[in-house]
């Protein structure tokens, strides 16, 4: 039964990563495979439960006899729900932070960027837009960052070839910016929810490797940029700004949003409540301030339609369903003992976390980095022994390296992340062209960042 589960999910992961070829929504595949895997799990549930949860199951029975119905109730309430609850904690956090960005965007807080970023020097523009993306992605998930920044770039850069080069830099910057903070991406957020990391120590260990990776990649692709940026001669909005808010109102909401996002780790540290509660409280504050600033509109919806490549609500819903499906898939792999077997084999025959990181990074360039990150987290347990020199303690090398390599792998071939998939669709980047011209740049940047990570640790 374990082999059957592994086979079904392997096919599912391949289908998720080849969405561009067969055009089947990856969320559909993830949810279908996740449910199928758990149904197969139930066919042999007795052995799996006795293997992984013997003590918990006996406590659940409370001295009674094991029955088929009792076993099913235990799996439903104590096994499957564990992964659903963990997934929902991440999802609620993402919903809140994405809505904060949506409120800012709808009220014109990013409109001025369209005017400020109209510059002619192509290399200066590359570095500015890359560092801006890096900073935004440290606070918001990669997919939202890519969609937001590309919506700005599309209104500035007219030349498609130049826009594709900037798009490559934006993807790498978004992945690197997202991986060095606990709130920057769902992969790092999962580590925080699992209590494998703490936000401050995690950011301190990954900021420099992530920044070096971005700088090396920009330096390499910057050599292909010559001359001036071909910008649109006429702005679609007056000075890039058509909102009804004054400058002080925009500044107030922007400061509240940034400070609020960075307050979330402190909220969790002080209260010990789940991180998503902190993000929901920040969203409530942002919405309240927005309501006060919009009182003069007398309830009329006067906000203009913002230019997005795709419906952001659809992206959000698909991301939510996809994440739940992947959580079910990886949960089935963990509960049938497959991931424990792989983790034990790696410790006995490899025993080097840098090799683990390289393996996960290469695989996440082909398969999706979200399931790879989840599987990497479930290969080993967080070492809770105080003062232990293990690489698997809280804030240990393995957890930071896992996140960094998954992020690098996710932007190697574009297909390794949902942000990369969105970029391929938005700019219609030819896959073979990217491999021929930019894959080596991404590989060298990853190796440079990995060397810096090794020197730091």
C-alpha positions as CSV (number, residue, x, y, z in Angstrom):
1,X,0.0,0.0,0.0
2,X,2.9,2.4,0.7
3,X,4.3,1.8,-2.8
4,X,0.9,2.4,-4.3
5,X,0.5,5.7,-2.4
6,X,4.0,6.7,-3.5
7,X,3.3,5.8,-7.1
8,X,0.0,7.8,-7.2
9,X,1.5,10.9,-5.6
10,X,4.6,10.7,-7.9
11,X,2.4,10.8,-10.9
12,X,0.5,13.7,-9.3
13,X,3.6,15.8,-8.6
14,X,4.7,15.3,-12.2
15,X,1.3,16.4,-13.5
16,X,1.4,19.5,-11.2
17,X,4.8,20.6,-12.6
18,X,3.8,20.0,-16.3
19,X,0.6,22.2,-16.1
20,X,1.9,24.2,-19.1
21,X,1.9,21.1,-21.3
22,X,-1.5,19.4,-20.5
23,X,-3.3,22.5,-19.2
24,X,-4.9,20.7,-16.2
25,X,-5.1,23.0,-13.2
26,X,-2.5,21.9,-10.7
27,X,-4.9,22.6,-7.8
28,X,-7.2,20.0,-9.4
29,X,-4.4,17.4,-9.5
30,X,-3.3,18.2,-6.0
31,X,-6.8,17.8,-4.5
32,X,-7.6,14.7,-6.5
33,X,-4.3,12.9,-5.6
34,X,-4.5,14.0,-2.0
35,X,-8.0,12.4,-1.6
36,X,-7.1,9.3,-3.5
37,X,-3.9,8.8,-1.3
38,X,-5.9,9.0,1.9
39,X,-8.5,6.5,0.6
40,X,-5.7,4.1,-0.2
41,X,-4.3,4.8,3.3
42,X,-7.6,3.7,4.9
43,X,-7.5,0.4,3.1
44,X,-4.5,-0.5,5.2
45,X,-5.2,2.0,8.0
46,X,-4.8,-0.5,10.8
47,X,-1.1,-1.2,10.0
48,X,-0.3,2.4,9.3
49,X,-1.8,3.6,12.6
50,X,-0.1,0.9,14.7
51,X,3.2,1.8,12.9
52,X,3.0,5.6,13.4
53,X,0.4,6.3,16.2
54,X,0.2,3.2,18.5
55,X,0.2,5.1,21.8
56,X,-2.3,7.8,20.6
57,X,-4.6,5.2,19.2
58,X,-4.6,3.2,22.4
59,X,-5.4,6.4,24.3
60,X,-8.2,7.1,21.8
61,X,-9.7,3.6,22.4
62,X,-9.6,4.2,26.2
63,X,-9.4,0.5,26.8
64,X,-12.0,-0.5,24.3
65,X,-11.6,-2.8,21.3
66,X,-10.3,-1.6,18.0
67,X,-13.1,-1.6,15.3
68,X,-13.2,-0.5,11.7
69,X,-15.4,2.5,12.5
70,X,-13.2,3.5,15.4
71,X,-10.1,3.3,13.3
72,X,-11.7,5.6,10.6
73,X,-12.8,8.1,13.3
74,X,-9.2,8.2,14.7
75,X,-7.7,8.7,11.2
76,X,-10.2,11.5,10.4
77,X,-9.9,13.3,13.7
78,X,-6.3,12.8,14.8
79,X,-4.3,12.1,11.6
80,X,-5.8,13.9,8.6
81,X,-6.9,17.0,10.6
82,X,-3.4,17.6,11.8
83,X,-2.3,18.4,8.2
84,X,-5.5,20.4,7.5
85,X,-5.1,22.6,10.5
86,X,-1.5,23.3,9.7
87,X,-2.4,24.1,6.1
88,X,-5.3,26.4,7.2
89,X,-2.9,28.3,9.5
90,X,-0.7,29.2,6.5
91,X,-3.7,29.9,4.3
92,X,-5.4,32.3,6.7
93,X,-2.1,34.2,7.0
94,X,-1.7,34.4,3.2
95,X,-5.4,35.6,2.8
96,X,-4.8,38.4,5.4
97,X,-1.5,39.6,3.9
98,X,-2.7,39.4,0.3
99,X,-5.8,41.4,1.2
100,X,-3.6,44.1,2.9
101,X,-1.7,44.4,-0.4
102,X,-5.0,44.5,-2.3
103,X,-6.3,47.3,-0.2
104,X,-3.1,49.3,-0.7
105,X,-3.2,48.7,-4.5
106,X,-6.9,49.6,-4.9
107,X,-6.3,52.9,-3.1
108,X,-3.4,54.0,-5.3
109,X,-0.5,53.5,-2.9
110,X,1.6,51.9,-5.7
111,X,0.5,54.2,-8.5
112,X,3.3,56.7,-7.9
113,X,5.9,54.0,-8.7
114,X,4.7,54.1,-12.3
115,X,5.8,57.7,-12.5
116,X,8.9,57.4,-10.3
117,X,10.3,54.4,-12.2
118,X,10.2,56.0,-15.6
119,X,13.9,56.2,-16.2
120,X,16.1,55.7,-19.2
121,X,19.2,53.9,-18.0
122,X,18.4,50.2,-18.5
123,X,20.9,48.8,-15.9
124,X,20.0,51.3,-13.2
125,X,16.3,50.4,-13.8
126,X,17.2,46.7,-13.5
127,X,18.8,47.1,-10.1
128,X,16.1,49.4,-8.7
129,X,13.2,47.2,-9.8
130,X,15.0,44.1,-8.5
131,X,15.8,45.5,-5.1
132,X,12.2,46.9,-4.9
133,X,10.8,43.4,-5.6
134,X,13.2,41.9,-3.1
135,X,11.9,44.3,-0.4
136,X,8.2,43.7,-1.3
137,X,8.6,40.0,-1.4
138,X,10.1,39.9,2.1
139,X,6.6,41.0,3.3
140,X,4.2,39.4,0.9
141,X,4.2,36.0,-0.8
142,X,6.1,35.5,-4.1
143,X,3.1,35.1,-6.4
144,X,1.4,38.3,-5.2
145,X,4.7,40.2,-5.5
146,X,5.3,39.0,-9.1
147,X,1.8,39.9,-10.2
148,X,2.0,43.3,-8.6
149,X,5.5,44.3,-9.9
150,X,4.8,43.0,-13.4
151,X,1.5,45.0,-13.5
152,X,3.7,48.1,-12.8
153,X,6.4,47.1,-15.3
154,X,3.9,46.5,-18.1
155,X,2.8,50.2,-17.9
156,X,6.4,51.4,-18.1
157,X,8.5,49.2,-20.4
158,X,7.3,49.0,-24.0
159,X,10.0,46.7,-25.5
160,X,9.0,43.1,-24.9
161,X,12.6,41.8,-25.0
162,X,13.7,44.2,-22.3
163,X,10.5,43.4,-20.3
164,X,11.4,39.6,-20.4
165,X,14.9,40.3,-19.0
166,X,13.4,42.4,-16.2
167,X,10.9,39.6,-15.6
168,X,13.7,37.1,-15.0
169,X,15.3,39.4,-12.5
170,X,11.9,40.0,-10.8
171,X,11.2,36.3,-10.4
172,X,14.7,35.6,-8.8
173,X,14.4,38.7,-6.6
174,X,10.9,37.7,-5.5
175,X,12.0,34.1,-4.6
176,X,15.0,35.3,-2.7
177,X,13.2,38.1,-0.9
178,X,10.5,35.6,0.1
179,X,12.9,33.0,1.4
180,X,14.8,35.1,3.9
181,X,11.8,36.2,6.1
182,X,9.4,34.0,8.0
183,X,6.4,35.9,6.4
184,X,7.8,36.3,2.9
185,X,6.6,33.0,1.4
186,X,4.4,30.0,2.3
187,X,7.5,27.8,2.4
188,X,9.2,29.8,5.1
189,X,5.9,30.4,6.8
190,X,5.4,26.6,7.1
191,X,8.7,26.4,8.9
192,X,7.6,29.1,11.3
193,X,4.2,27.4,11.9
194,X,6.0,24.1,12.5
195,X,8.3,26.0,15.0
196,X,11.4,24.9,13.2
197,X,12.6,28.6,13.0
198,X,12.2,31.9,14.8
199,X,11.8,35.0,12.6
200,X,14.8,37.0,13.8
201,X,17.4,34.2,13.7
202,X,16.0,32.9,10.4
203,X,16.3,36.3,8.7
204,X,19.8,36.9,10.1
205,X,21.0,33.6,8.7
206,X,19.5,34.0,5.2
207,X,19.5,37.7,4.4
208,X,23.1,37.9,3.0
209,X,23.0,34.6,0.9
210,X,19.7,35.7,-0.6
211,X,20.9,39.2,-1.4
212,X,24.2,37.9,-2.9
213,X,22.2,35.5,-5.1
214,X,20.1,38.5,-6.4
215,X,23.2,40.6,-7.0
216,X,25.1,37.9,-8.9
217,X,22.1,37.2,-11.1
218,X,21.6,40.9,-11.9
219,X,25.3,41.4,-12.6
220,X,25.2,38.5,-15.1
221,X,22.0,39.4,-16.9
222,X,22.8,43.1,-16.8
223,X,25.5,42.5,-19.4
224,X,22.7,41.8,-21.9
225,X,21.2,45.2,-21.4
226,X,22.5,48.0,-23.5
227,X,21.2,51.5,-24.2
228,X,18.1,53.0,-22.8
229,X,14.8,51.6,-21.5
230,X,12.1,51.9,-24.2
231,X,9.2,53.3,-22.1
232,X,5.7,54.3,-23.1
233,X,5.6,57.9,-24.2
234,X,2.3,58.6,-22.5
235,X,1.2,57.5,-19.0
236,X,-2.2,55.8,-18.8
237,X,-2.9,57.8,-15.7
238,X,-2.1,61.4,-14.7
239,X,1.4,61.2,-13.2
240,X,0.7,57.5,-12.6
241,X,-1.9,58.4,-9.9
242,X,-5.7,58.6,-10.2
243,X,-6.8,57.9,-6.7
244,X,-8.8,60.2,-4.5
245,X,-6.5,60.1,-1.5
246,X,-4.1,62.8,-0.4
247,X,-0.4,62.2,0.0
248,X,-0.6,62.0,3.8
249,X,-3.4,59.5,3.7
250,X,-1.4,57.2,1.4
251,X,1.7,57.6,3.5
252,X,-0.3,56.8,6.6
253,X,-1.8,53.6,5.2
254,X,1.6,52.5,3.7
255,X,3.4,52.9,7.0
256,X,0.6,51.1,8.8
257,X,0.8,48.2,6.4
258,X,4.6,47.8,6.5
259,X,4.8,48.2,10.3
260,X,1.9,45.9,10.8
261,X,3.4,43.2,8.7
262,X,6.6,43.4,10.6
263,X,4.7,43.5,13.9
264,X,3.3,40.0,13.3
265,X,6.3,38.1,14.6
266,X,6.4,40.3,17.7
267,X,2.7,39.6,18.2
268,X,3.4,35.8,18.1
269,X,6.4,36.1,20.4
270,X,4.4,38.1,23.0
271,X,1.1,36.3,22.9
272,X,2.2,32.8,21.7
273,X,-1.0,32.9,19.6
274,X,-0.8,31.5,16.0
275,X,0.8,34.0,13.5
276,X,-2.4,34.2,11.4
277,X,-4.2,35.9,14.2
278,X,-1.6,38.7,14.1
279,X,-2.1,39.1,10.3
280,X,-5.9,39.2,10.8
281,X,-5.6,42.0,13.4
282,X,-3.3,44.0,11.1
283,X,-5.9,43.6,8.3
284,X,-8.7,44.7,10.6
285,X,-6.7,47.9,11.4
286,X,-5.9,48.6,7.7
287,X,-9.6,48.1,6.7
288,X,-10.7,50.4,9.6
289,X,-8.3,53.2,8.5
290,X,-9.4,52.7,4.8
291,X,-13.0,53.1,5.9
292,X,-12.3,56.4,7.7
293,X,-10.3,57.8,4.7
294,X,-13.2,56.9,2.4
295,X,-16.0,58.5,4.4
296,X,-16.1,61.5,2.0
297,X,-17.2,59.2,-0.8
298,X,-20.5,58.6,0.9
299,X,-20.4,54.9,0.3
300,X,-19.8,55.2,-3.5
301,X,-17.3,52.9,-5.0
302,X,-15.1,55.3,-6.9
303,X,-11.9,53.3,-7.0
304,X,-10.7,52.6,-10.5
305,X,-10.1,49.2,-11.9
306,X,-6.5,48.3,-11.4
307,X,-4.5,46.7,-14.2
308,X,-3.8,43.0,-13.3
309,X,-2.8,40.3,-15.6
310,X,-5.2,37.8,-14.1
311,X,-8.0,38.0,-11.6
312,X,-6.3,38.1,-8.2
313,X,-9.2,36.5,-6.5
314,X,-8.9,33.5,-8.8
315,X,-5.2,33.3,-8.2
316,X,-5.9,33.4,-4.4
317,X,-8.5,30.7,-4.5
318,X,-6.5,28.5,-6.7
319,X,-3.5,28.9,-4.4
320,X,-5.6,28.0,-1.4
321,X,-7.0,24.8,-2.9
322,X,-3.6,23.9,-4.3
323,X,-2.0,24.3,-0.9
324,X,-4.7,22.2,0.8
325,X,-4.3,19.5,-1.8
326,X,-0.5,19.4,-1.5
327,X,-0.8,19.2,2.3
328,X,-3.0,16.2,2.0
329,X,-0.6,14.6,-0.5
330,X,2.5,15.1,1.7
331,X,0.6,14.1,4.8
332,X,-0.3,10.8,3.2
333,X,3.4,10.2,2.4
334,X,4.4,11.0,5.9
335,X,1.8,8.9,7.6
336,X,2.5,5.8,5.5
337,X,6.1,5.9,6.7
338,X,7.6,6.7,3.3
339,X,9.3,9.9,4.3
340,X,10.6,8.4,7.5
341,X,12.2,5.7,5.5
342,X,13.9,8.2,3.1
343,X,15.0,10.4,6.0
344,X,16.6,7.4,7.8
345,X,18.3,6.3,4.6
346,X,19.8,9.7,4.0
347,X,21.1,9.9,7.5
348,X,22.8,6.5,7.3
349,X,24.2,6.8,3.7
350,X,24.7,10.6,3.2
351,X,24.7,12.5,6.4
352,X,25.4,15.9,4.9
353,X,22.8,18.7,5.0
354,X,24.4,20.5,2.1
355,X,23.8,17.5,-0.1
356,X,20.2,17.3,1.1
357,X,19.8,21.0,0.1
358,X,21.3,20.4,-3.4
359,X,19.0,17.4,-3.9
360,X,15.9,19.4,-2.9
361,X,17.0,22.4,-4.9
362,X,17.5,20.4,-8.1
363,X,14.2,18.5,-7.6
364,X,12.3,21.7,-6.9
365,X,13.5,23.1,-10.3
366,X,11.6,20.3,-12.0
367,X,8.8,19.6,-9.5
368,X,6.9,22.3,-7.6
369,X,8.9,23.7,-4.7
370,X,5.9,23.7,-2.3
371,X,5.5,19.9,-2.1
372,X,9.3,19.5,-2.1
373,X,9.5,21.9,0.9
374,X,6.8,20.0,2.7
375,X,8.5,16.7,2.1
376,X,11.8,18.1,3.2
377,X,10.2,19.3,6.5
378,X,8.8,15.9,7.2
379,X,12.0,13.9,6.4
380,X,13.4,14.9,9.8
381,X,11.9,16.0,13.1
382,X,12.8,19.3,14.9
383,X,15.4,18.4,17.6
384,X,14.0,19.6,20.9
385,X,17.1,18.8,23.0
386,X,18.3,22.1,24.6
387,X,21.9,23.0,23.7
388,X,22.1,20.2,21.0
389,X,24.6,20.7,18.2
390,X,22.3,18.9,15.8
391,X,21.6,20.5,12.4
392,X,17.9,19.9,13.0
393,X,17.4,22.0,16.2
394,X,15.2,25.1,16.0
395,X,17.0,27.6,13.7
396,X,19.4,24.8,12.7
397,X,21.3,24.8,9.4
398,X,19.0,22.3,7.7
399,X,15.8,24.3,8.0
400,X,17.4,27.5,6.6
401,X,19.3,25.6,3.9
402,X,16.1,23.8,2.9
403,X,14.2,27.1,2.4
404,X,17.0,28.7,0.5
405,X,17.6,25.8,-1.9
406,X,13.8,25.4,-2.5
407,X,13.6,29.1,-3.4
408,X,16.6,28.9,-5.7
409,X,15.4,25.7,-7.3
410,X,11.9,27.2,-7.8
411,X,13.3,29.9,-10.1
412,X,15.8,27.8,-12.1
413,X,13.3,26.6,-14.7
414,X,10.3,28.8,-13.9
415,X,8.1,25.7,-13.7
416,X,9.3,25.1,-10.1
417,X,7.0,27.7,-8.5
418,X,3.6,29.2,-9.1
419,X,5.2,32.6,-9.4
420,X,7.4,31.3,-12.2
421,X,4.4,29.7,-13.9
422,X,2.5,33.0,-13.7
423,X,5.5,34.8,-15.2
424,X,5.6,32.3,-18.2
425,X,2.0,33.0,-18.9
426,X,2.2,36.8,-18.4
427,X,5.2,37.4,-20.7
428,X,4.9,34.4,-22.9
429,X,8.5,33.5,-22.3
430,X,9.8,30.7,-24.5
431,X,11.1,27.9,-22.3
432,X,13.9,26.9,-24.6
433,X,15.0,30.5,-25.0
434,X,15.2,30.9,-21.2
435,X,17.2,27.7,-20.7
436,X,19.7,28.7,-23.4
437,X,20.3,32.3,-22.2
438,X,19.5,32.5,-18.4
439,X,19.6,29.1,-16.8
440,X,23.4,29.3,-16.3
441,X,23.0,32.7,-14.7
442,X,20.5,31.4,-12.2
443,X,22.8,28.4,-11.4
444,X,25.9,30.6,-10.8
445,X,23.8,32.9,-8.6
446,X,22.6,29.9,-6.6
447,X,26.1,28.6,-6.1
448,X,27.4,32.0,-5.0
449,X,24.6,32.3,-2.5
450,X,25.3,28.8,-1.3
451,X,29.0,29.6,-0.8
452,X,28.1,32.6,1.3
453,X,25.7,30.5,3.3
454,X,28.4,28.0,4.0
455,X,30.9,30.8,5.0
456,X,28.4,32.3,7.4
457,X,27.4,29.0,9.1
